[in-house]
């Protein structure tokens, strides 16, 4: 999928970035983050986000990330940012020289959660697949772009017909690094309908 610059829109564009036909690079700025209230009791809403818009109800968005993170909480990944109180992201957050956190944050109505698992700090690349089925969403990850692992299934209350989704990168502490995004694809929804228990009748 070639990147049409006219289709992508910034929320808080960073000072340093580059967009080519098949590649996006973002150099993060210190003290940028996305988080709302929960546990920490602060609100951070200043990370750069680059998104496209769609009304399509069933699709999968795939992207590969490569990153030179080196400081606590450096992160980059996939995001759906509807507004400051309603968004979700999947990413790797650097912790130290031994491990980092592969995880997802879902923010509904102004409160964030964070679900993570520890992975080696030596991992410097990750693929993400973001899928939509109406107002339900799935984030998956892959180290090779072939074998996918589920990270999160969630409902977004304010994700109605039209949404925006894409990529982000930030450095919550006094740090900066380069994040590179490639292999961008839009596909028919790869998150298949559930074939177990039938839905309840409403």
N, C-alpha and C positions, 0 to 999 in steps of 0.2 A: 504494500500500500504506500504510494507516494504521499508525502506530507504536503498538503496544500495550505500554505500559511494563512490564506484568507478564511479557512474553515476553523482554525484554532484560535482561541482567545485567551489572553492572559488575565488572571486575577493576581494583581501585585507582581508584575514582571520584574525579574531580577536585573541587576545592573549588567551582568555578564551572562550571555547565552548565545547559542548559535542554532539555527534551524536550516537543515539542508533537505533535499528530497527524501532521504531515507534515514535521517539521523537528527536527533535533538541533543544538545549539550547544555547543561545548566551548571554554573558555578555558584554554589550556595553562599549566602551572606550570614554572618554571625547573628545569633539570637532571633532566628526565624523558626516558627513551629506552628502546628495545629493541635490544639487540645481545648476541651471545654470542661471546666469545673471539677469533675469527679476526683475525689481523693486529694488532689493537690490544691483544690480550691482556688485555682487561677484560670484565666482564660487567655489562651494564646491563639491568635488568628492573623498571622502575618506571613505565612509561608507562600512562596510563589506557586501558582497552580496554572497549568496549561491544559485547556479542555476543548472538546468538540461537543456539539449539541445534536440530539436526536429525539425523535418521537417513536422510534422503533421499539416495540415491546419485547422482542426476543432477539438477542444477539450475543456474541462473544467478542471481546476486545482483547487482543494479545499483544504483549510488548516484552522486550528483553531489556534489562537494566544492567549496567556495569558501573562500578562506583569505586572511588578512591578514598572512602571514608576512613577516618583515623582517630576521631575524637568522640567521646561519649555522646550518644543520641544522634549523631550524623545519620541521615536517612534519606531514602528516595524510593519511589515506587508508583503504584497505580492509585488513582483517587477518583471519587465522585463527589464533587463539592457543589451542593445545591445552594446553601447559604451558610452563614457562620455557625448556625445552630444545628444544621442537618448535613452530614457528610460521612463518608467512609473512606478508609485508605488501607492498602496492604503494602508492606515494606519490610526492609531489614534495618534495624537500628543498631549501630555499633555500640558496644559496651566497653570492651577492653581488648588487650592483645590475645586473650584466650577465647572469648565467645562474644556473640552478638545475638540480638533478638529478631527472629523471623515472626512477624505477627500482623495483626489487623486491629484497627480501631473503628468502631461504629459510634457515631454521634447522632442521637435522635433527640430533638427538642431541647438542645443545649446541654446535654450530658454525655460524656464520652466513656467508653469502656476500652479495655486493651487486653487482647488474648494473644499470648506469645508462646514460643518454644525456643530453647537455646540451640544455636548452631555454631560451628567453628568460626572464629574470626578470620580465618584464611579464605573463606568464600567471598568472592568479589564480583559475583554475577548472579542474577536470578531472573527467571521469566515469570510473568504473571498473566493469568487469564481471568478477566472480569466479565461475568455473564449476567444477563438480565432475563427474568421471566416476569413481565409486568412490574409489580412493585416489590418483588423479591429478587435478591441478588446473591451471587456466589463469587468468591475469590479463591483461585487456585494458584499454586506455585509449581515451578519445575526448574530443575538444574540444567536440563538439556533441551527444553522446548518440546519434548516428546512424551515423557511420563509425568503426569500431573497429579498433584496431591491437594486435596481439599483443605483450605484454611478456614473458611467462614461461610456460612449461609445466614442471611439476615433479611429482615423486612425493614424497608424504609418508609416511614409513614408519609413523608412529604414528596416521595418520588412518584409523581403522577405521570401524566402522559409524556411530557417533555423533560429531559434530564440533560445534564452536562457531565462529562467524565473525561479522564485523561491521565496526566502525570503530575508529580510534584517532587520537590527535593528541598531539604532544609537542614539547618544546623542550629539546634536550640541553644547550644552554649557558644563559647567564644571560639568558633572554628569556621572553616570553609573547605569545601572539597568539590571535585568535579563529578557530576553524574551524567552518564550517557545512555540514551534510549534509542534502540534500534528494533528491527524486525517487527514493525507495527503491522497488525492485521485486523481486519474486521471480518467476522465469519457469521454464518448461521449459528444459532445458539447451540453450543456444545454441552451445555448443562441440560441433560435430558429430563423430560417429565418423570415424576415419581411413578413407578409401576407397582408399588406395594399396596398399602391400605388406600381405599378409595376416599376421596375428599368427603367431608361432611356436607350434607345438604343444608343450604342456608335459607 
